[in-house]
Amino acid sequence: MGVFVFLPLVLPLTAWPVARLAEHHLHPRTATRLLTAVAAVLAVCSTLCLALLMVVGTAQLPGNPLPDAWSDPEVRAALPYDEIAGRAAIPALLALLAVCARTLLRHRSVRRRAARALAGLPDTPVAVLPDRRPYAYALPAASRRARDRIVVSRGMLGRLGPAERRALFAHERAHLTGRHDRLLLVARLAAAANPFLRPLRTAVTYSAERWADEEAAVRVGSRRAVARAIGRAALASGGAGPAALPAFAVAGPVPRRVAALLAPPPAPRAWPPLCTAVGLALWGAVVGVAASALSSANSAVTLYAVLKAATPL
């Protein structure tokens, strides 16, 4: 495997430039999907290589259930620094799995609590909670039989005018239509799998909100109405509502979102020119993703061939 097994663990650093530049120079829809895909691939590759390191490390432990030949010097020679990296990979992978499991459990718990809060209310697309605290969020359906719902408190509705309410509903409907909750969950899991991917998680969270802002502006027909609604909701809101779900005027830096809405709409062009800064950063991320995939595939095939040769028939 050589040093290639370590590359996917640090190659997520190549995506840092595009994580920042994509927020300003790409359409929010393109930026959200692109950054989520990049984060997912890099996280899978780094986790795979960590698992390969763990196999070699586990084979060195006394009493392990693996074949004895897997701990032979010939097998360990396929991994550089096998005594250190192999054994260090065991607690690292266990910690990674624990953090990812905690992220999934928290996401599931938040959705369950949000669904329980709607008990006794009519099964309508919009659920209005009798709560004075101002908040609004999109609640995806928990099953095929259920429906997607927009949850809003009376405290939020009381602080917005008619046009701003339409902007709020259009914003949350865009979250549901675009399945932003799934993209955000993938970004959170990727950041849990590799801490170097946290900037991409932050960028995906912001871009998803900007995507919903732009969709709402098209539906309402006024970018200023959406900006006004976000500003008023942000001033009134104290961050109430489920933190793991797309929430109106809570997730993402609000001043930047308002400034983007007061500017002309973003160009729908999906791929920027190579000679620009965002173009270079984008190609750098693509190269990093390709190198990570090739390195992890090479390491997996090499280790499989070595272990197969060492395992007696």
N, C-alpha and C positions, 0 to 999 in steps of 0.2 A: 504493500500500500504506500509506503514511503510517507513523505510529508504531505502528500495530496489529501490524506485523511483529515488533516487539520485545517485545510483551506476553507471548507464550508462553514467552519465555526467563526471565522473572522470576515468572510466575504460579504456579509450584510453591511459592512462599513461602506461598500461601494454604492449603496442605495441612499446614503445620507444626503448627498447633494440634491438628488431628484426629489426626495421627500419634501424638501423646503421649496425648491423652485416650482414643482408641479402645482403647489397651492396657488401660485400667482400667474402662471403662464399657460396652464392647461385648463380646458373646460372641466368644471367640477365632476361631471359624470365620468369623463375619461380618467381624471386623476384618481378618483375613488376606486374604480375598477382596476386600473393599472397598478396602483400601489398595493392594493389588496392581493393581487396575483403575485407580485414580486415578493411580498412578505410571506405568502403561503409557501411558495417554492423554496425560498431561502430557509424558512423554518423547517420544512420537511428534510431538506438536504443536510442541514446541521444536526438535526435529530438522528437521522440515519447514520451519519458518521460517528456520533456519540455512542450509538448503539453498537457499531462495529468495534469501537474501542472497548466498550464494556464486555463484549464477547471475549476478547483477548484477556482482559483483566479478570473476568470471572473464571476463566480456565486456569488461572494461577492460584486460585483459592483452594485450600485443602478441603476435601469432602464435597466438592461440587459435583453435580450430576452429569457434567459434560464428559465426553470421551477423553481418556488420559492422553491420547496423542495430540489433543489440541493445546496442551501446555508444553509440548516438546520445543527445544531450542529452535528447530527449523521453522516452526510456526511463529514463535515469538519474534524471530528475525524479520518477519514480514512487516512488523510494526516498529517504528522508531520510538525509542524511550518507552518500551513496553512496560517496564516495571513501574514507572511513574504514571504515564498517561493511561495505561490500561486500568490500573486500580483507581485512579482519580475519577475515571469516567463512571464508575459504579455509583458513588453517591451523587455525582452530578446528574446522571440520567434519572435516578430516583427522585431527586429534588425537582427536576423538570416535569416529570410525570405528576408529582404532587401539586405543583403550581397550576398545571393545565387542568387537572381534575378539579381543583378549587375554583378556577375560572368558570368551568362548565357548571359546577354545582351552584355557584353564585348566580350565574345567568338564569339557570332554571328556577332557582328560588325567587329571584326578582320577578320573573314572569308569573309564577304562581301567586305571589302576594298581590301583584297588580290585578290578576284575574279574580282573586278572592274579593278585592275591593269593589268589584262590580256586581257582587252577588245581590240579588233582589232588584236590580235595575232592569228596565226593558232591554231586550236584545236588539238594539238599534246600532247603526254604524257609528254614531256619536254617543258616547256616554258622558253625561254631565254629573259630576260628583258634588254633593252639597258641602263643599269645603271652602273656607274663606281664604286659604292659602292659594296664591296664583301659580298654577302649573298646567302643563299640557304635554302629552306624549302619545306616541303611536304604539299600540299593543297588537302585535301580530297574532294570528289565530294559533291556538295551541294544537289544533287538530284539523283535519279536513272538514269535519262537520261544523266546526266553529267558524266565525267570521273575523276578519280584521276589524279593529275598532280604534277610534280616536277617543282618547280620554282627556277631558278638560274639566277643570274645577270652576265653580261659579265665581270664585275670586278672580280667576283669570278673565273670564268673560266680562265681568263687571269693569275691568280696567281697559277694555278695548272697544273701539267704535265698530260700526257695521263693516266697513271696508277692511279694518284690521282683523276682525273675526274671520272674514273670508280668507284673508291671507294665512291666518293660523291654520284653518282647516285644510287649505290647499298645501301648506307646508307639511303637515302631518300625513296627508294623503299621499304625498310624494314619497315619504319615508316608507309607507306600506307598499306602494306600487313598485318601488325600486328594491324592495327587500333589504333595506339598509341594515336591519338588525343582524342579518346573516353576515354581511360584509364586516360589520363592526366586531362580531364575535370571532371571525377568522383573524382579523387584525390583532385582537386581544390574545388569542391563543398563540399566534406567531410571536408576539412580544414576550409571552410567558415561556415559550420554547427557547428563545434566544434574546437576551437583554439588548443586544445590538440593534434589534428591530423595533425598539420603543419609539424612535422618531417616526417610523412609518405608521405606527398605531396612532400617534397624535395627528399625523397628516391625514390619515383616513378618516378619523373622527371629524376633523374640520372640513374636509372635502365633502363628506356626506351631508353635513349641514348646509354647505354652500350649494350642493346639488339640489337639495330640497328648497332652498331659497330661490334658486333660478326657476325651478318648476312652478313654484307658487307665484313668482312674478309674471310668468307667462299666463297662468290661469286667471289671475286677478286682473292683469293688464296694466299694472302700475308697480314699478320697482320701488317707488317712494312709499307706497302703502305698505309693502312688505317690510321695508327698512324701518318705517315708523312702528309697525307692530312688534318687530324684534326689539327695538329700542325700549318701547314702553314695557313689554313683557320682562325684559332683562332688569329694568329698574325696579319693577315690582316683585320679581321672583327672587327667592332666597335659595334657589337650588333644590326646591322641593320636587318630589316625584322620583320614580325609579331611576337610579343612576346608570343602569345597564341598558336602558332603552333610549332610542332617539327622542330627545325632549326639546320642546320649543324654547329657544333663547337661553338654553342652559349649556349644552355642549358646544364647544368651539369658542374662540375669542369673539365676543359680540361686536366690539368696535370695528374689527376688520371685516366682519360680515356686513355690517351696515355701510361701511365705506365702499365695499365691492358692489353693493346694490345701488349706491348713488352714482357709480361709474357706469359707462356703457356695458352692455351685456358681453360676456366672453365669446370669443370666436369659437365656432364648433369644430375647428380643425383638430384632428385627433393626434397627428404626429408633427412635432415642430421641426423646423429646418435644422440640419446638423450643425451649421455654423453659429447657432445661438447657444447661449449658456445652458438653457434647459434642454436643448437638443444634445449637447455633449454629455450632460448629466444623465439624460435618459439612455443614451447609448452606453455610458459607463455602467449603469444599473443592469442593462441587458447583458453586457459582457460578464458582469459579476454573477448574474443568475446562471448564464450558460456555463461559466467556469465552475460554479458550485455544483451544478447538476452533473457535469462531466467528472469532477473530482469524486463526488460521492458514488457515482456509478462505477468508476474505475476501482475505487476502494472496495466496494461491495463485491464486484466480480473477482478481484484479486484475492480477497479473503476467502470467498467461496471456493475458488480453485485450490488454494492452499489447504483449507480444512478438508476438502474432499480428497486431496491427495494424501493427507496425513491420517485420514480415518480408515481403519482396516475394514475390508469387505466382510 
